[in-house]
Each structure stands twice: as structure tokens, then as C-alpha cells.
Amino acid sequence: MWSLVSVILLLSLLSACSSQPATVYEGLGGEPGLAAVVDNLLERMAKDEQIVRYFQDTDIALFREGLTEHLCDVADGPCEYGGDDMKATHRGLNITQADFDRLVQLLIYAMQEEGIPIAVRNDLLKRLAPMYGDVVYQ
């Protein structure tokens, strides 16, 4: 026979499990949440002297669209990234490890400011980390 404590513990565990987003995309808040993170990140990039130089000749609206699509795809959202692969996209930019780390930090700040839970932030970063070699020193 189940004790009251056992039932309460089971119910609290089940409710905790059901509150977890099914995908990183859902954890980001779906389309509006992802758009807010991307816009926040772009604002930070525009103000950051270390990073902004890489975007001097970039069509920001087109970049925003591609970045949003890419992050949506990486986060298991309903998007399929159709742009160039990361190696081709970053070829010739000679992005340093310090620049890469700075951009990651700006992404973390953007996600924090938009209220993205730490588990979701970490999951997204874990999915992006394997792209490091295709971005740095290309």
C-alpha cells in the first residue's frame, strides 16, 4: 500500500518531469523566444568592439534570418537550416579562440536576459560546441 508521503513524492516527481520542455526549441520559448534571444545577441554584437568588426560588410537582416534558422534547427525546432555549412561560412575570417569565446559569452548573456533556464542554455551550448573547429581559424 502506498503511503501518503510516497504518493506526494511520486506526484511531485511526475509534475517536475512534465514541466521540462520536450525540445531545446521549446525551452527557448519557441519562435518568439528564439527571436528575442537572436535580437538580444545581435544588439550585443553590434556594441562589442571585439566582435562587430566581423560584421562590417554583412547584411544584418539576412544574417539574422540565417542565424535564427540555424539555431532553430540545432534546437530541434521546426526549421531546417539551408545555409552554407559552418566551415564555408567562416572561411577566411580567421576567428580566434578569444573571439569565439566572446561570442559564446554574448550568447549566454542574451539567453540569461531573456530568461532562458540554465539547463536549456547549457543544452543549446552543448549542441553548438562541436562546431568550434569549423568556425575558429578558418
C-alpha positions as CSV (number, residue, x, y, z in Angstrom):
1,M,0.0,0.0,0.0
2,W,1.3,3.4,-0.9
3,S,1.9,5.8,2.0
4,L,0.8,9.5,1.7
5,V,4.4,10.6,1.6
6,S,5.2,8.1,-1.3
7,V,2.2,9.4,-3.3
8,I,3.2,13.1,-2.7
9,L,6.8,12.3,-3.7
10,L,5.6,10.5,-6.9
11,L,3.3,13.3,-7.9
12,S,5.9,15.9,-7.4
13,L,8.4,13.9,-9.5
14,L,5.9,13.5,-12.2
15,S,5.0,17.2,-12.2
16,A,8.7,18.1,-12.4
17,C,9.1,15.8,-15.4
18,S,6.1,17.2,-17.2
19,S,7.3,20.8,-16.8
20,Q,10.5,20.1,-18.7
21,P,10.4,21.2,-22.3
22,A,10.4,18.4,-24.9
23,T,13.0,20.2,-27.0
24,V,15.6,22.9,-26.6
25,Y,13.5,24.9,-29.0
26,E,10.5,24.8,-26.7
27,G,12.8,25.6,-23.8
28,L,13.9,28.7,-25.7
29,G,10.3,29.8,-25.9
30,G,9.6,28.6,-29.5
31,E,9.7,31.1,-32.3
32,P,9.1,34.3,-30.2
33,G,11.7,33.2,-27.6
34,L,14.3,32.3,-30.1
35,A,13.7,35.6,-32.0
36,A,14.2,37.5,-28.7
37,V,17.4,35.7,-28.0
38,V,18.7,36.4,-31.5
39,D,17.8,40.1,-31.4
40,N,19.3,40.5,-28.0
41,L,22.5,38.8,-29.2
42,L,22.7,41.0,-32.3
43,E,22.4,44.1,-30.2
44,R,25.2,42.9,-28.0
45,M,27.3,42.0,-31.0
46,A,26.8,45.5,-32.6
47,K,28.1,47.1,-29.4
48,D,31.0,44.8,-28.9
49,E,34.3,46.1,-30.4
50,Q,35.9,42.7,-30.4
51,I,33.0,41.1,-32.4
52,V,31.4,43.8,-34.5
53,R,34.4,44.0,-36.9
54,Y,33.5,40.6,-38.3
55,F,30.1,42.0,-39.5
56,Q,31.1,45.3,-41.1
57,D,30.1,44.1,-44.6
58,T,27.2,41.9,-43.5
59,D,23.6,42.2,-44.4
60,I,22.3,42.0,-40.8
61,A,18.7,41.2,-41.8
62,L,19.9,38.3,-43.9
63,F,22.4,37.2,-41.1
64,R,19.5,37.4,-38.5
65,E,17.4,35.2,-40.7
66,G,20.2,32.6,-41.2
67,L,21.2,32.6,-37.5
68,T,17.6,32.2,-36.4
69,E,17.1,29.3,-38.8
70,H,20.4,27.7,-37.8
71,L,19.6,27.9,-34.0
72,C,16.1,26.7,-34.6
73,D,17.4,23.7,-36.4
74,V,20.1,23.0,-33.8
75,A,17.5,23.2,-31.1
76,D,15.2,20.7,-32.7
77,G,12.7,23.3,-33.8
78,P,10.5,23.1,-36.9
79,C,13.2,24.7,-39.1
80,E,15.8,23.2,-41.5
81,Y,18.9,25.2,-41.9
82,G,19.5,25.8,-45.6
83,G,22.6,28.0,-45.5
84,D,26.2,27.1,-46.0
85,D,28.0,24.8,-43.6
86,M,29.9,26.5,-40.8
87,K,33.3,25.9,-42.3
88,A,32.4,27.6,-45.6
89,T,30.6,30.4,-43.7
90,H,33.6,31.2,-41.6
91,R,36.4,30.6,-44.1
92,G,38.8,33.5,-44.4
93,L,37.5,35.3,-41.3
94,N,40.4,34.0,-39.1
95,I,38.2,34.0,-36.0
96,T,40.4,33.5,-32.9
97,Q,39.6,31.3,-29.9
98,A,39.2,34.6,-27.9
99,D,36.7,35.9,-30.4
100,F,34.7,32.6,-30.4
101,D,34.7,32.6,-26.6
102,R,33.5,36.2,-26.6
103,L,30.6,35.4,-28.9
104,V,29.6,32.5,-26.7
105,Q,29.6,34.8,-23.7
106,L,27.4,37.3,-25.5
107,L,25.0,34.4,-26.4
108,I,24.9,33.4,-22.7
109,Y,24.2,37.0,-21.6
110,A,21.4,37.2,-24.2
111,M,19.8,34.0,-23.1
112,Q,20.1,35.0,-19.4
113,E,18.5,38.4,-20.1
114,E,15.7,36.6,-22.0
115,G,15.0,34.3,-19.0
116,I,16.1,31.1,-20.7
117,P,16.6,28.4,-18.0
118,I,20.2,27.3,-17.3
119,A,19.5,23.7,-18.4
120,V,18.2,24.9,-21.8
121,R,21.2,27.3,-22.2
122,N,23.6,24.6,-21.4
123,D,21.9,22.2,-23.8
124,L,22.0,24.7,-26.7
125,L,25.7,25.4,-26.0
126,K,26.4,21.7,-25.9
127,R,24.8,21.4,-29.3
128,L,26.8,24.3,-30.7
129,A,30.2,23.3,-29.2
130,P,31.1,20.7,-31.9
131,M,31.0,23.5,-34.5
132,Y,34.0,25.1,-32.8
133,G,36.5,23.5,-35.2
134,D,34.6,24.7,-38.2
135,V,34.5,28.3,-37.0
136,V,37.9,29.1,-35.4
137,Y,41.0,29.8,-37.5
138,Q,39.3,29.2,-40.9
